[in-house]
Amino acid sequence: MDNILLKRDLTGEQLSMVHSELERRKKSKGVLYLMWFFLGLIGGHRFYLGDIGLGVAMLFFGWLTFGIWPFIDVFFIGSRLEKKTEMLEREIIQGVMVATKQKPSA
């Protein structure tokens, strides 16, 4: 379900709770790109995103591609960060609904 539809049924206080928790827990795009720049060859940016499997693969095999894989990866990490942030927001919304005992609308 889309996060906008889930947030539609929340009260102002619940929305504030969601926003503050999301701001506290989300990953920074600036830090992500800095990690790519300095640690991209060994997959540091993927570890930061929580993509441990890809991080390990880049750690062991990224250098074998002579930097091509990490260079191409810079075009995909921004959208991956947005997807992870959207998933985090959905998780927080559901947690707030449970905590305040509100049923999500279908």
The 8 nearest C-alpha neighbors of each residue, nearest first, counted from 0:
[[1, 2, 4, 5, 105, 3, 89, 104],
 [0, 2, 3, 4, 5, 89, 6, 85],
 [3, 1, 5, 4, 89, 6, 0, 88],
 [2, 4, 6, 5, 1, 7, 0, 8],
 [5, 3, 7, 2, 1, 6, 0, 8],
 [4, 6, 2, 3, 7, 8, 1, 103],
 [7, 5, 3, 9, 8, 4, 2, 14],
 [8, 6, 4, 5, 9, 3, 10, 2],
 [7, 9, 6, 5, 10, 4, 104, 103],
 [10, 8, 6, 7, 13, 14, 11, 5],
 [9, 11, 13, 12, 14, 8, 7, 6],
 [10, 12, 14, 13, 15, 9, 16, 8],
 [11, 13, 15, 10, 14, 16, 9, 17],
 [14, 12, 16, 10, 15, 11, 9, 17],
 [15, 13, 17, 11, 16, 12, 18, 9],
 [14, 16, 12, 18, 13, 17, 19, 11],
 [15, 17, 13, 19, 14, 18, 20, 12],
 [18, 16, 14, 20, 15, 19, 21, 92],
 [17, 19, 15, 21, 16, 20, 14, 22],
 [18, 20, 22, 16, 21, 17, 15, 23],
 [21, 19, 23, 17, 22, 18, 16, 24],
 [22, 20, 18, 24, 23, 19, 25, 17],
 [23, 21, 19, 20, 24, 25, 18, 17],
 [22, 24, 20, 21, 25, 19, 18, 26],
 [25, 23, 21, 22, 20, 26, 87, 19],
 [26, 24, 21, 22, 23, 84, 27, 87],
 [25, 27, 28, 24, 48, 80, 84, 31],
 [26, 28, 30, 29, 31, 25, 80, 32],
 [27, 29, 31, 30, 32, 26, 77, 80],
 [30, 28, 32, 31, 27, 33, 34, 26],
 [29, 31, 33, 27, 28, 32, 34, 26],
 [30, 32, 28, 34, 29, 33, 44, 27],
 [33, 31, 35, 34, 29, 30, 36, 28],
 [34, 32, 30, 36, 35, 31, 29, 37],
 [33, 35, 44, 31, 38, 37, 32, 36],
 [34, 36, 39, 32, 44, 33, 38, 37],
 [37, 35, 33, 34, 39, 38, 32, 40],
 [36, 38, 34, 35, 39, 33, 40, 43],
 [39, 37, 43, 34, 35, 40, 41, 36],
 [40, 38, 35, 42, 41, 69, 36, 43],
 [39, 41, 38, 42, 69, 61, 62, 66],
 [40, 42, 58, 39, 57, 38, 43, 61],
 [43, 41, 54, 39, 57, 45, 58, 44],
 [44, 42, 38, 46, 45, 39, 41, 34],
 [43, 45, 47, 35, 34, 46, 42, 31],
 [46, 44, 54, 48, 50, 47, 42, 43],
 [45, 47, 49, 43, 54, 51, 48, 44],
 [48, 46, 44, 45, 49, 43, 31, 50],
 [49, 47, 45, 46, 50, 44, 80, 26],
 [48, 50, 46, 47, 51, 45, 54, 52],
 [51, 49, 45, 48, 46, 53, 52, 54],
 [50, 52, 54, 46, 49, 53, 55, 45],
 [53, 51, 55, 54, 50, 56, 46, 45],
 [54, 52, 56, 55, 51, 50, 57, 45],
 [53, 55, 42, 51, 45, 57, 46, 52],
 [54, 56, 58, 52, 57, 53, 51, 59],
 [57, 55, 53, 59, 58, 54, 60, 52],
 [58, 56, 61, 42, 60, 54, 55, 59],
 [59, 57, 41, 55, 56, 42, 60, 61],
 [58, 60, 56, 57, 61, 55, 62, 41],
 [59, 61, 57, 63, 62, 56, 58, 64],
 [62, 60, 57, 63, 64, 40, 58, 68],
 [61, 63, 65, 64, 60, 66, 40, 41],
 [64, 62, 60, 65, 61, 66, 59, 67],
 [63, 65, 62, 66, 67, 61, 68, 60],
 [66, 64, 62, 63, 67, 61, 68, 40],
 [67, 65, 64, 69, 68, 62, 70, 40],
 [66, 68, 70, 64, 69, 65, 71, 61],
 [67, 69, 71, 70, 66, 72, 64, 61],
 [70, 68, 72, 71, 66, 39, 67, 40],
 [71, 69, 67, 72, 68, 73, 66, 74],
 [70, 72, 68, 73, 69, 74, 67, 75],
 [71, 73, 69, 75, 74, 70, 68, 76],
 [74, 72, 71, 75, 76, 70, 69, 35],
 [73, 75, 72, 71, 76, 77, 70, 78],
 [76, 74, 72, 73, 77, 78, 79, 71],
 [75, 77, 79, 78, 73, 74, 80, 72],
 [78, 76, 80, 79, 75, 81, 74, 28],
 [77, 79, 81, 80, 76, 75, 82, 74],
 [80, 78, 76, 82, 77, 81, 83, 75],
 [79, 81, 83, 77, 78, 82, 76, 84],
 [82, 80, 78, 84, 79, 83, 85, 77],
 [81, 83, 85, 79, 84, 80, 78, 86],
 [82, 84, 86, 80, 85, 81, 87, 79],
 [85, 83, 87, 81, 82, 86, 80, 88],
 [84, 86, 88, 82, 87, 83, 81, 89],
 [87, 85, 83, 89, 84, 88, 82, 90],
 [88, 86, 84, 90, 85, 89, 83, 91],
 [87, 89, 91, 85, 90, 86, 92, 84],
 [90, 88, 92, 86, 91, 87, 2, 93],
 [89, 91, 87, 93, 88, 92, 94, 86],
 [90, 92, 94, 88, 93, 89, 17, 95],
 [93, 91, 89, 95, 94, 90, 17, 88],
 [92, 94, 96, 90, 91, 95, 97, 89],
 [95, 93, 91, 97, 92, 96, 98, 90],
 [94, 96, 98, 92, 97, 93, 99, 91],
 [97, 95, 101, 93, 99, 94, 98, 100],
 [96, 98, 100, 94, 95, 99, 93, 101],
 [99, 97, 95, 96, 100, 94, 101, 93],
 [98, 100, 96, 97, 101, 95, 13, 94],
 [101, 99, 97, 98, 96, 102, 95, 94],
 [100, 102, 96, 99, 97, 103, 98, 95],
 [101, 103, 104, 100, 96, 97, 99, 105],
 [104, 102, 105, 101, 5, 96, 8, 93],
 [105, 103, 102, 5, 8, 4, 101, 7],
 [104, 103, 0, 5, 102, 4, 8, 1]]
